[in-house]
Structure formats: C-alpha cells, structure tokens
Amino acid sequence: MSSGPLLRVRGVHRRFRTGPTVVHALRGVSFDVAAGAMVALVGRSGSGKTTLLNIIGGLDRPDTGTVHVDGTDVTALDEDGLSRLRREKVSYVFQSFGLIPVLSAAENVAAPLRLGRVAPAERERRVELLLELVGLAEHAGQRPAELSGGQQQRVAIARALAASPRLLIADEPTGQLDAETGLSVMALLRGVVESEGVTALVSTHDPVMMALADRVIRIDDGQLSDETAGQAEPGPEAR
C-alpha cells in the first residue's frame, strides 16, 4: 500500500479519431485523491468524465500520462494485471446496475468473492454483512427483476464492495433513479465510504451528491477547472 495519495493522475491525454476528426476527450488532466475521500466528478455530457473514469479503472488507456491507484501504475499493466486490479483494488457501480438477472441479490453480491475463491463460510458472512449495510437483508433471495431500481442499485453497491476494494468508481449511479430514491442511494454511498474505509470517485450531475462529497472536481472540455487542482482530503469522519 502506498503512503501517498490513494489515487494519483498525472498529465492524462486521450484522443479519439472519428473519420478525419480528432476529438480531444482529455487534455493533460492531473489531480490527487487521498485515501478515505469521497470526490464528486462534475461536468456536462461530453466533458470527459466517463473517459477519465474508464482510464482510472483500467477499462481504457491514455495516449500519454499515468494513473496510480494505491501505488500501482495502472497505465503500465498488461491485461492480466488489469484484471487483477479490478478484482483486488478497483470496483465499479454503473448507472445501468449491471446485475446478473438469473442470480439472487445474495448471489450477485457473492459473485466477486467466488471469482476470488473466498471460502464459502467467509463468503456468506461478507454477503450477509453487505446486504445488511445497504438495507436489503430481507431481500437476499430475490432476483433483480423482483427489486425496485433503487434496490437494484443498492445490490450493485454491495457487490462492488464485496472484495473490499481500495477505490470505488461510480459513473452516474443515480442517473436512472427518481429524485427520492437517488437521494437515498447517494446517502448510502456516503455512509459506505465511511463504514468500509473506501475511497470513492463519483461522476454526477446531482447537487445533493456534490454537497455530500468531500470535494468536487469539475471537468470541462477535457480539462479540470483551476479550483480543482491539488488533493482531495477525506471528510472528518474518515480522518
């Protein structure tokens, strides 16, 4: 584990070519995030938020620049290394939930633990704890289609936490939810950051999520706003 920032992004550029046109999705993005911080990544559609999250999580590669997560140089990893990173250090929560329809809530949460070959007894304890944490202990046996959108997103959050990641990446996690349900999911994210000791980077348009975050990073046309330079510090509960 690194003694410096949990997340360190330096000079990241990413360009996409569409026919003769080159789109500069990211232009020299640099910032740090301290362990235990919850950071909101804010910007209009097309500003580069999702591209940045994909590069941090190893789903995409920058043209130039580096990303370090918990001391690991993500940009230097091969495919096996990236798979290991996503099993052990980085987890995702997507807007579309991404649950496996034929599995129950408990089985969805257990999936990463099965991949990690966690012993059955320990796996069951972890799943029970996480479903309790997200308020779904009584829904463990239900499949995604039997759950509301908000409940499905809670299952997705529990699954993302199953392997005790160092960094949780959430891309518009409340985008498909109504305002009231979205608020409860955002408050849950704030709570799990504190209770699980995880660092979270959340892209959002929601002012409530911005208010709950320790810091807001604004991105516009692939560049960070001047006021977002530096290191995001954890909230008082995480210190």
N, C-alpha and C positions, 0 to 999 in steps of 0.2 A: 504493500500500500504506500502511496506517495505521501510525503509530509507537506507538499504544496497544495495548490488548488485541486479539487477533485476533477474539474474539467478545465482544460486549457486549450483554447482555439487561437491559432496564430496565422495571420495572413492568408486566409482561405479564399481562393478564387474558384468559381465554377462557371463554365460557359457551355451553352448548348447551341448546336447548329440546326437551323430549320431551313433547308434549301440553301440559298445564298445568304440568309440572315443569321447573324450570330447574336444570341441573347446572353447577356452577362447577368446570370442569376445571383452570383455573389461576387463582391468586389473588395477583396482584402479585409475580410471580417476577422477581428481579433477581440477576445474577451476571456475572462476567467470566472469560474464559479466555485465558491468554497463548499466544502462538504456540509451537508445539512441544510442548504439553502433551497428555497422554492422560488424559481425565477419564471416570470411570465414573458414569453416572446411575442411581441405585438407588431403587426404590420398589415397593410391591406393585402387583398388577394394578389398574388404575383410578385410580392415584395421579396421573396426568397426564403420565407420561414420554413416551408416543408423541405426544400433543398438543403438548408442548413441542418435541420434535424436528421435527415437521412445520412448526411455526411458524418455527423457526430456519432450516430449509431452504427456506422459501417455498412449502411444499405447503398451508399453511393460513395464515390471517391472524388476529391477535389482535383482540379487541374494543377494547382500549386497550393502550398500551405500545409499545416499539420494540425492534428487533433489528438490530444492526450486525455484519456479517461482513467483516473486512478493510477497514473503513472505509465499506462500502456499507450504506445503510439498507434492509434487506430489506423492511421493512413499508411503504416508500414506492414500491416498484417496481410497474410495470404487468406484464401477462402476458409481454410481450416481454423486459422486464428480468429477470423471474424465470427465464425460460428461459435467458437468457444467464448468470445467476448459477449455475444448475445445470450449465451447460456448462463454466464457467470457474473457479468458486471453490468449489462445494459438491458433494460426491458422496455417494452412499448405498450402504450394504450392508444388505440386508434379511434377515430370518430365512428367507424363502422362496427365497433365492438370486436369482430373477428373471432367469435366463439365457434366451436365445433358443434353443429346442430344436433348430432346424434348422441352427444355426451351430456350428462347431467351437469349442474353447476359445480358440484364437488369434483367430478371427473375432469371438467375443463380446468379447474384450478390445479388439479394434481398433474396435468399433462407435463409441465416443465420439470416436475420432480421425477416423473417416470423417466423422462429423457436423461435426467441427471443420475439415474439409478439410485435414488434415495430409498432406503429401506422402507417397506410397507408401513410399519408402525410409526416411524418418524414422519412419513408422508401423510398419514391420516391425521396425526396431531397438527401438522402445519396447515393442512387444508381446513381443519375444524377451527383453528385459531383465526385464519384469514377470513373465513366466511362469517365468523363472529365479529371480526373487526369491521367488515363492511355491512353488517346488519342483515345478513342473509342466512344465518344458521338454520332457520326453519325451512329454507328453500333449497337445501343441499341436493335433494333428489330430483329437482325439476330441470327440464331441458330448456334451452334458450327460448324456444317458441312459447313456452308457458310463463315466461317472465316479461315484465314491462321493459321498455327501453332503459329506464333508469336502473332497474335491477340487473339487466344485462351488462351495463357499463360498470356496475359495482363488481360483478363477477370478473369482468375483464381486468379491473384494477387488482382484485385479489390474485388473479392468475399472474399478472405482471410482477407482483410482489413475492410469488411463491418461492423463487430461488434466491431471495434476499439480495436483489441487485444493488449495486452502488449508485447507479443512475437510472432514474425513471424518465422516459421521454413520452410526452403525451401531446399528440397532434390534434388540436381542436376537440378535446374529449367530450365536450358538451354540445357539439355542433348539431347533433340530431335530437336533442332533448328540449322539452319545453322549459320555460324560464325557471319554474319552481323546482323541477327535477334537476335541472342543470345546477342550480344553486346548491342543492343537497350533495351532488356529486363533487362540486368544487370544494365544499366544506370538508367532505370526506378526504379528498386529496390533500388538503392542508393538514388534516389530522393524521393521515398515514405517514406523511413526511416526518412529522414529529414523533409518532409512536414507533415507526420502523427505522428511523435514523437514515432515511434515504434522501438523496439529492434529486430534485425534480426540475425539469425544464419543460414548460407547458406553453404551447402556442395557443393563443386565444384572442378573440375579439371582445370578450366579456369584461366589462368594467369591474364586476364583482371579483373575478379571478385576479385581476390586476391589483385590487385592494387587498386580497388575501396573500398575495405574493410578497416575498421579502424584497424583491426588486423587479422592475420592469425593464426589459431590453427592447428597444424599438429598432426595427429594421425597415428601410425604405429604399427601393430600387437596388437591393443587394448590398446596402451599406448600413452600418449602425449609426444611429444618431449620436451626436457628440456627447450627450449626457449619459450614454450607456457605457462609456469606456470604463475599464477597471474591473474590480472583482465584486461579485455579489456575495454579501455576507448573510449567514443564517439568521433567522429570527431569534428573539430572546429565548424561546422555548427550546431551540436546538443548541444553544451555546452551553 
